[in-house]
Amino acid sequence: MSQFISVFDMLKIGVGPSSSHTLGPWRAAEAWIRKIKNNQLFDSIDAVKVDLYGSLSLTGKGHATDLAILLGLSEADPEYIPIEDIAIIVERINTQEEIYFKGGKKLPFPKNSIKFNRDFLPFHANGMTFRGFQNDVEISTETYFSIGGGFIVQENDTLEKEIEITEKNFPYPINRAIELEEYCEKENLLISEIVYKNELELRTSEEIDFELNRIWDTMLECMYLGCHTEGKLPGGLNVKRRAFDLHNKLIKDTTYKNPKEWITAIRSTEVKFREILKWVSCFALSVNEVNAALGRVVTAPTNGSAGVIPAVLMYYLVIENHEADFSHIKRFLLVAGEIGSIFKKNATISAAMGGCQAEIGVSSAMAAAALTELLGGSPAQCLSAAEIAMEHHLGLTCDPIAGLVQVPCIERNSMGAIKAIHAAEIALETNPKEALVPLDKVIDTMWETAKDMNKNYKETSEGGLAVTVRIVDC
């Protein structure tokens, strides 16, 4: 690819449980409405139907794809909608069988308006077609594909936002990891500094800081909410929230009033090695329990892997560096976003295309590289950390039980976070010039592995745990 993928493309704020199955379809519905408005068809349409294909159909119910379509066709925005409003809006649409089409127009929307088709479209495993009618005549037909991380494309597109990356447009055009490393060596800059200079071509420094602050605040609030919410997750598996009990055991009698004070409170606790492992797991579990309950999270790079990066960044803030401030958070997110974009350009971040190696594996690599920079590693060591993290996720399948982003998805975030920290520590004690496997090679290998993987293990719930453990067994 030769497109620029911003940090803010990789780290998007949205509603769970899935970036490809929830946020992507939500954004696709919005994109279709923009298109019919541009084509002067909006006022003519009096009925709407939606077809879901492939993985979107097979695991769509468990991933709330149908709910996302309803919300995307209405006035709701995944970044800002009050979470408590989601159930109200969906219930109203299903009860009244009417939808307030974006723009205030009311249309009939019977329960069979969304059709789940088991067959796959050739272009991508996550396909959906929006159909608009006037007097029973189809006047608009548009097919979109959700390609992971909330990105959507149509078959003749490359990326949702096509920005050609050249030396004319950006000071450091990067498609491969080796190019990033060479720029860092030539300019004597850190990865975060290279990424920041590219981002400045699209936004002011104030805008970058504002958006990164908003991303971090969302991550922090998500962890805080997950650690302070008990009960069971929706969906029928009766999965108990574990972050609540784990957090209570770890925090003990420490007092605090809000997420910011919470960080200080955790820093004040006596932490030993086992407690460190438990804290990291607690942070990761909390995020993905919120995600599984249709809460607001940050794609990092996807919703299903949203817990890894916040958990590792929180680890740095509360364990490694009690003096850390926004400048450290900023550097971490800039590095993580760039590593994710290199994976997206050269492989995939979609579990429907590459299995869970494309989600947890990529998020672990992103977090490992970012942590390595904050711990004083060189750019080459950061890339080595990313390689180590992905190398030990190669071949990881995606086999969610009952199509829900719960088992084994939630625990995998904890494992990915721990692996990221371990990968950073190994990389810091390694001479990158002696490494046998460069990051670009492991990315290529990941993509070849993805293409060889049986489709049953790519977010279809037709293989692995999804078959050996049925919902009726739970």
C-alpha positions as CSV (number, residue, x, y, z in Angstrom):
1,M,0.0,0.0,0.0
2,S,1.1,3.6,-0.4
3,Q,-1.4,5.3,1.9
4,F,-0.8,7.2,5.1
5,I,-2.5,5.6,8.1
6,S,-2.7,8.0,11.0
7,V,-2.3,7.1,14.7
8,F,-5.9,8.2,15.0
9,D,-7.0,5.7,12.3
10,M,-5.5,2.9,14.4
11,L,-6.8,4.2,17.7
12,K,-10.5,4.9,17.2
13,I,-13.1,5.5,20.0
14,G,-16.2,3.4,19.5
15,V,-18.7,1.0,21.0
16,G,-18.0,-2.7,21.6
17,P,-17.9,-5.6,21.2
18,S,-16.1,-5.7,17.8
19,S,-14.4,-3.1,15.6
20,S,-14.9,-5.2,12.5
21,H,-18.4,-6.5,13.3
22,T,-19.8,-3.5,15.3
23,L,-17.9,-0.3,14.6
24,G,-17.3,-1.1,10.9
25,P,-20.9,-1.8,10.1
26,W,-22.0,1.2,12.1
27,R,-19.6,3.4,10.0
28,A,-20.7,1.7,6.8
29,A,-24.3,2.6,7.4
30,E,-23.3,6.2,7.9
31,A,-21.2,6.1,4.7
32,W,-24.1,4.7,2.7
33,I,-26.4,7.5,3.9
34,R,-23.8,10.1,2.9
35,K,-23.6,8.5,-0.5
36,I,-27.3,8.5,-1.2
37,K,-27.5,12.1,0.0
38,N,-24.7,13.0,-2.4
39,N,-26.5,11.1,-5.2
40,Q,-29.7,13.0,-4.4
41,L,-31.5,9.8,-3.5
42,F,-32.1,10.3,0.2
43,D,-35.5,11.9,-0.1
44,S,-36.7,9.3,-2.6
45,I,-36.0,6.2,-0.5
46,D,-39.0,4.8,1.4
47,A,-37.6,1.4,2.5
48,V,-34.3,-0.1,3.4
49,K,-32.9,-3.6,3.5
50,V,-29.5,-4.8,4.6
51,D,-27.7,-8.1,3.7
52,L,-24.8,-9.4,5.9
53,Y,-22.4,-11.9,4.4
54,G,-19.6,-14.2,5.6
55,S,-18.2,-13.6,9.1
56,L,-20.6,-10.7,9.6
57,S,-23.4,-13.1,9.2
58,L,-22.0,-16.1,11.0
59,T,-21.0,-14.2,14.2
60,G,-23.1,-11.1,13.7
61,K,-25.6,-11.8,16.4
62,G,-22.9,-12.4,19.0
63,H,-21.0,-9.3,17.8
64,A,-24.1,-7.0,17.8
65,T,-23.7,-6.4,14.1
66,D,-27.5,-6.0,13.6
67,L,-27.6,-3.5,16.5
68,A,-24.8,-1.5,14.9
69,I,-26.6,-1.3,11.6
70,L,-29.7,0.0,13.4
71,L,-27.7,2.7,15.2
72,G,-25.7,3.6,12.1
73,L,-28.8,4.2,10.1
74,S,-30.2,6.4,12.8
75,E,-28.7,9.5,14.4
76,A,-26.3,7.8,16.8
77,D,-22.6,8.4,16.8
78,P,-20.4,5.6,18.3
79,E,-17.9,8.1,19.8
80,Y,-20.4,10.2,21.7
81,I,-23.7,8.3,22.1
82,P,-24.5,7.8,25.9
83,I,-24.1,4.0,26.4
84,E,-27.3,3.8,28.3
85,D,-29.2,5.1,25.2
86,I,-28.2,2.2,23.0
87,A,-30.7,-0.3,24.5
88,I,-33.4,2.4,24.4
89,I,-32.9,3.2,20.7
90,V,-32.7,-0.5,19.7
91,E,-35.8,-1.4,21.7
92,R,-37.8,1.5,20.1
93,I,-36.8,0.4,16.6
94,N,-37.6,-3.2,17.2
95,T,-40.9,-2.5,18.9
96,Q,-42.2,0.1,16.5
97,E,-40.6,-1.5,13.5
98,E,-39.6,2.0,12.3
99,I,-36.3,3.8,12.1
100,Y,-35.5,7.4,12.3
101,F,-33.3,7.5,9.2
102,K,-30.2,9.8,9.7
103,G,-31.5,13.2,9.0
104,G,-34.8,12.9,10.8
105,K,-36.8,10.9,8.2
106,K,-38.9,8.1,9.6
107,L,-39.0,4.8,7.6
108,P,-40.6,1.4,8.2
109,F,-38.0,-1.2,9.3
110,P,-39.5,-4.6,9.9
111,K,-37.6,-7.2,11.9
112,N,-36.6,-9.0,8.7
113,S,-35.0,-5.9,7.2
114,I,-31.6,-7.3,8.1
115,K,-30.8,-10.6,6.4
116,F,-28.0,-12.9,7.6
117,N,-26.5,-14.7,4.6
118,R,-24.0,-17.5,5.4
119,D,-22.1,-17.3,2.1
120,F,-19.0,-15.2,1.7
121,L,-18.4,-12.4,-0.9
122,P,-15.1,-12.9,-2.8
123,F,-13.5,-9.6,-1.9
124,H,-13.5,-9.9,1.9
125,A,-15.0,-12.1,4.7
126,N,-16.9,-9.2,6.2
127,G,-19.3,-8.0,3.5
128,M,-22.6,-6.1,3.8
129,T,-25.0,-4.6,1.2
130,F,-27.3,-1.7,1.8
131,R,-30.4,-1.5,-0.4
132,G,-32.7,1.5,-0.8
133,F,-36.1,1.3,-2.4
134,Q,-38.7,3.6,-3.8
135,N,-42.2,2.1,-4.4
136,D,-40.6,-1.4,-4.2
137,V,-38.0,-0.6,-6.8
138,E,-34.4,-0.8,-5.8
139,I,-32.8,2.6,-6.5
140,S,-29.6,2.3,-4.5
141,T,-27.3,-0.7,-3.9
142,E,-23.9,-0.3,-2.2
143,T,-21.7,-3.0,-0.8
144,Y,-19.1,-2.3,1.9
145,F,-16.5,-4.4,3.6
146,S,-15.4,-4.1,7.2
147,I,-11.7,-4.9,7.1
148,G,-10.8,-4.6,10.8
149,G,-10.2,-1.9,13.3
150,G,-13.3,0.0,12.2
151,F,-11.9,0.6,8.7
152,I,-14.4,0.2,5.8
153,V,-13.9,0.0,2.1
154,Q,-15.8,-0.7,-1.1
155,E,-14.3,-3.1,-3.6
156,N,-12.7,-0.5,-5.7
157,D,-11.2,1.4,-2.8
158,T,-8.0,0.8,-0.9
159,L,-8.6,2.6,2.4
160,E,-11.5,4.5,3.8
161,K,-9.4,7.7,3.8
162,E,-7.0,7.6,1.0
163,I,-4.0,9.8,1.6
164,E,-1.0,9.1,-0.6
165,I,2.2,9.0,1.4
166,T,5.1,10.5,-0.4
167,E,8.0,12.7,0.5
168,K,6.0,15.5,-1.0
169,N,3.2,15.1,1.4
170,F,5.0,13.7,4.5
171,P,8.6,14.2,5.7
172,Y,8.9,10.5,6.4
173,P,6.8,8.2,4.1
174,I,6.7,4.8,5.8
175,N,5.4,1.5,4.5
176,R,7.8,-1.0,6.0
177,A,9.5,-1.2,9.4
178,I,13.0,-1.0,7.8
179,E,12.1,2.4,6.4
180,L,11.1,3.6,9.9
181,E,14.3,2.3,11.4
182,E,16.4,4.0,8.7
183,Y,14.7,7.4,9.2
184,C,15.3,7.1,13.0
185,E,19.0,6.4,12.4
186,K,19.5,9.1,9.7
187,E,17.7,11.8,11.7
188,N,18.8,10.5,15.2
189,L,15.2,10.6,16.3
190,L,13.0,8.3,18.3
191,I,10.1,6.5,16.6
192,S,7.6,8.7,18.4
193,E,9.4,11.8,17.1
194,I,9.3,10.6,13.5
195,V,5.6,9.7,13.8
196,Y,4.8,13.0,15.4
197,K,6.4,14.9,12.5
198,N,4.2,13.0,10.0
199,E,1.1,13.7,12.1
200,L,1.8,17.4,12.0
201,E,1.2,17.4,8.3
202,L,-2.5,16.7,9.1
203,R,-3.1,18.4,12.4
204,T,-1.7,21.1,14.7
205,S,0.2,20.2,17.8
206,E,-2.8,21.3,19.9
207,E,-5.1,19.0,17.9
208,I,-2.8,16.1,18.3
209,D,-2.5,16.5,22.0
210,F,-6.2,17.0,22.4
211,E,-7.1,13.8,20.5
212,L,-4.4,11.7,22.2
213,N,-5.7,13.0,25.6
214,R,-9.2,12.0,24.6
215,I,-8.0,8.5,23.6
216,W,-6.2,8.0,26.8
217,D,-9.1,9.4,28.9
218,T,-11.4,6.8,27.2
219,M,-8.9,4.0,27.9
220,L,-8.6,5.1,31.5
221,E,-12.3,5.5,32.1
222,C,-12.9,2.1,30.5
223,M,-10.4,0.4,32.8
224,Y,-11.9,2.2,35.8
225,L,-15.4,1.2,34.9
226,G,-14.4,-2.4,34.3
227,C,-12.7,-2.6,37.7
228,H,-15.8,-1.2,39.4
229,T,-18.5,-3.2,37.7
230,E,-19.6,-6.6,38.9
231,G,-22.1,-9.2,37.6
232,K,-22.3,-11.2,34.5
233,L,-21.8,-10.3,30.8
234,P,-24.7,-10.3,28.4
235,G,-25.1,-12.9,25.6
236,G,-26.1,-16.1,27.3
237,L,-22.7,-17.6,28.3
238,N,-23.2,-16.3,31.8
239,V,-19.5,-15.2,31.9
240,K,-18.8,-13.6,35.3
241,R,-16.9,-10.3,35.3
242,R,-13.6,-11.0,37.0
243,A,-11.9,-7.6,37.0
244,F,-14.1,-6.5,39.9
245,D,-13.1,-9.1,42.4
246,L,-9.5,-9.1,41.3
247,H,-9.3,-5.4,41.6
248,N,-10.8,-5.4,45.1
249,K,-8.2,-7.9,46.3
250,L,-5.4,-5.8,44.9
251,I,-6.5,-2.3,45.8
252,K,-7.3,-3.3,49.4
253,D,-8.4,-0.3,51.6
254,T,-6.9,2.5,49.4
255,T,-9.3,5.4,48.8
256,Y,-9.9,7.5,45.7
257,K,-12.7,9.4,44.0
258,N,-12.0,9.3,40.3
259,P,-9.8,7.6,37.6
260,K,-7.0,10.1,38.0
261,E,-6.9,9.6,41.8
262,W,-7.1,5.8,41.1
263,I,-3.7,5.9,39.4
264,T,-2.2,7.5,42.5
265,A,-3.9,5.0,44.7
266,I,-2.5,2.0,42.8
267,R,1.0,3.5,42.9
268,S,0.8,3.7,46.7
269,T,0.0,0.0,47.1
270,E,2.8,-2.5,47.9
271,V,3.4,-4.4,44.7
272,K,5.4,-7.7,44.3
273,F,5.9,-9.8,41.2
274,R,2.7,-11.8,41.5
275,E,0.7,-8.6,42.1
276,I,2.3,-7.0,39.0
277,L,1.0,-9.9,36.9
278,K,-2.4,-9.6,38.5
279,W,-2.6,-5.9,38.0
280,V,-1.8,-6.2,34.3
281,S,-4.3,-8.9,33.9
282,C,-6.9,-6.8,35.9
283,F,-6.4,-3.8,33.6
284,A,-6.7,-5.9,30.4
285,L,-9.7,-7.9,31.7
286,S,-11.5,-4.8,32.7
287,V,-11.4,-3.2,29.3
288,N,-12.6,-6.3,27.5
289,E,-15.4,-6.9,29.9
290,V,-16.6,-3.4,29.2
291,N,-16.2,-4.1,25.5
292,A,-18.2,-7.3,25.7
293,A,-21.0,-5.4,27.4
294,L,-21.3,-2.9,24.5
295,G,-19.3,-0.3,26.4
296,R,-17.1,2.4,24.9
297,V,-13.5,1.4,24.2
298,V,-10.6,2.4,21.9
299,T,-9.7,0.1,18.9
300,A,-6.1,-0.8,19.6
301,P,-6.0,-1.9,16.8
302,T,-9.4,-3.6,17.2
303,N,-12.1,-3.8,19.9
304,G,-11.4,-7.5,20.5
305,S,-7.8,-6.6,21.4
306,A,-8.6,-3.3,23.0
307,G,-7.3,-4.3,26.5
308,V,-3.6,-4.9,25.6
309,I,-2.4,-1.4,25.0
310,P,-4.2,0.3,27.9
311,A,-3.0,-2.5,30.3
312,V,0.7,-2.1,29.2
313,L,0.6,1.7,29.3
314,M,-1.1,1.5,32.8
315,Y,1.7,-0.9,33.9
316,Y,4.3,1.7,32.9
317,L,2.4,4.5,34.8
318,V,1.8,2.6,38.0
319,I,4.7,0.2,38.2
320,E,7.7,1.5,36.1
321,N,7.5,5.3,36.4
322,H,5.5,7.0,39.1
323,E,6.6,10.4,37.7
324,A,5.2,9.7,34.2
325,D,3.0,12.4,32.7
326,F,1.1,13.1,29.4
327,S,4.4,13.3,27.5
328,H,5.0,9.6,28.2
329,I,1.4,8.7,27.3
330,K,1.8,10.6,24.0
331,R,5.0,8.9,23.0
332,F,3.5,5.5,23.9
333,L,0.4,6.0,21.7
334,L,2.4,7.5,18.8
335,V,4.7,4.5,18.7
336,A,1.9,1.9,19.1
337,G,-0.2,3.6,16.4
338,E,2.7,3.5,13.9
339,I,3.6,-0.1,14.5
340,G,-0.1,-1.0,14.0
341,S,-0.2,0.9,10.7
342,I,2.7,-1.1,9.3
343,F,0.9,-4.3,10.1
344,K,-2.2,-3.0,8.4
345,K,-0.4,-1.9,5.3
346,N,1.5,-5.2,4.8
347,A,-0.8,-7.8,6.4
348,T,-4.2,-7.4,8.2
349,I,-5.7,-6.5,11.5
350,S,-8.9,-8.4,10.8
351,A,-9.5,-11.7,12.6
352,A,-12.0,-12.6,9.8
353,M,-9.0,-12.5,7.4
354,G,-6.1,-13.6,9.7
355,G,-7.4,-15.1,12.9
356,C,-6.6,-13.7,16.3
357,Q,-2.9,-13.3,15.4
358,A,-4.2,-10.2,13.5
359,E,-5.8,-8.8,16.6
360,I,-4.1,-9.9,19.9
361,G,-0.8,-10.5,18.0
362,V,-0.7,-7.0,16.5
363,S,-1.8,-5.3,19.7
364,S,0.9,-7.1,21.6
365,A,3.5,-6.0,19.1
366,M,2.2,-2.4,19.2
367,A,2.4,-2.3,23.0
368,A,5.8,-4.0,23.1
369,A,7.4,-1.5,20.8
370,A,5.8,1.5,22.7
371,L,6.9,0.2,26.1
372,T,10.4,-0.4,24.9
373,E,10.8,3.2,23.8
374,L,9.6,4.5,27.2
375,L,12.0,2.1,29.0
376,G,14.9,3.7,27.1
377,G,15.2,1.3,24.2
378,S,16.6,2.3,20.8
379,P,14.3,2.4,17.7
380,A,15.9,-0.8,16.6
381,Q,15.1,-2.4,19.9
382,C,11.5,-1.2,19.7
383,L,11.1,-2.9,16.4
384,S,12.7,-6.0,17.8
385,A,10.2,-6.0,20.7
386,A,7.4,-5.8,18.2
387,E,8.8,-8.7,16.3
388,I,9.3,-10.9,19.4
389,A,5.7,-10.2,20.5
390,M,4.2,-11.2,17.1
391,E,6.5,-14.1,16.6
392,H,4.9,-15.8,19.6
393,H,1.4,-15.1,18.4
394,L,1.8,-16.6,14.9
395,G,-1.0,-18.9,14.0
396,L,-3.4,-17.8,16.8
397,T,-6.9,-18.7,15.7
398,C,-10.1,-16.8,16.2
399,D,-12.8,-19.1,17.6
400,P,-15.2,-17.2,19.8
401,I,-17.8,-19.4,21.6
402,A,-21.3,-18.5,20.4
403,G,-19.9,-15.7,18.3
404,L,-19.5,-13.6,21.4
405,V,-16.3,-11.5,22.1
406,Q,-15.9,-13.2,25.5
407,V,-14.4,-16.6,25.5
408,P,-11.5,-16.9,24.8
409,C,-11.2,-13.3,23.7
410,I,-11.2,-11.5,27.1
411,E,-8.4,-13.6,28.6
412,R,-6.3,-13.3,25.4
413,N,-6.0,-9.6,26.1
414,S,-4.4,-10.4,29.4
415,M,-2.0,-12.9,27.8
416,G,-1.1,-10.4,25.0
417,A,-0.3,-7.7,27.5
418,I,2.0,-9.9,29.6
419,K,3.7,-11.1,26.4
420,A,4.2,-7.5,25.3
421,I,6.0,-6.6,28.6
422,H,8.1,-9.7,28.3
423,A,9.0,-9.0,24.7
424,A,10.1,-5.5,25.7
425,E,12.3,-6.8,28.4
426,I,13.9,-9.4,26.0
427,A,14.5,-6.7,23.4
428,L,16.1,-4.3,25.8
429,E,18.7,-7.0,26.6
430,T,19.2,-7.9,22.9
431,N,21.5,-6.4,20.2
432,P,19.1,-5.8,17.4
433,K,21.9,-6.3,14.8
434,E,22.2,-9.9,16.0
435,A,18.5,-10.7,15.6
436,L,17.7,-13.3,13.0
437,V,14.2,-12.2,12.3
438,P,13.4,-8.5,11.4
439,L,9.9,-7.1,12.0
440,D,9.1,-6.9,8.3
441,K,9.8,-10.7,7.9
442,V,7.5,-11.6,10.8
443,I,4.8,-9.4,9.3
444,D,5.1,-11.1,6.0
445,T,5.0,-14.5,7.7
446,M,1.9,-13.5,9.6
447,W,0.2,-12.6,6.4
448,E,1.2,-15.9,4.7
449,T,0.0,-17.8,7.8
450,A,-3.3,-15.9,7.6
451,K,-3.8,-16.9,4.0
452,D,-3.0,-20.6,4.8
453,M,-5.3,-20.7,7.8
454,N,-8.6,-22.7,7.4
455,K,-11.5,-20.3,7.2
456,N,-13.2,-22.0,10.1
457,Y,-10.7,-20.5,12.4
458,K,-11.2,-16.9,11.2
459,E,-14.0,-15.5,13.3
460,T,-16.8,-17.8,12.0
461,S,-17.5,-19.8,15.2
462,E,-17.3,-22.9,13.0
463,G,-14.1,-24.3,14.5
464,G,-12.0,-24.6,17.6
465,L,-13.5,-23.8,21.0
466,A,-16.7,-22.5,19.3
467,V,-17.4,-26.1,18.2
468,T,-16.0,-28.1,21.1
469,V,-17.8,-25.9,23.6
470,R,-21.4,-25.1,22.7
471,I,-23.5,-22.5,24.4
472,V,-25.9,-25.2,25.5
473,D,-23.0,-26.7,27.5
474,C,-22.5,-23.6,29.5
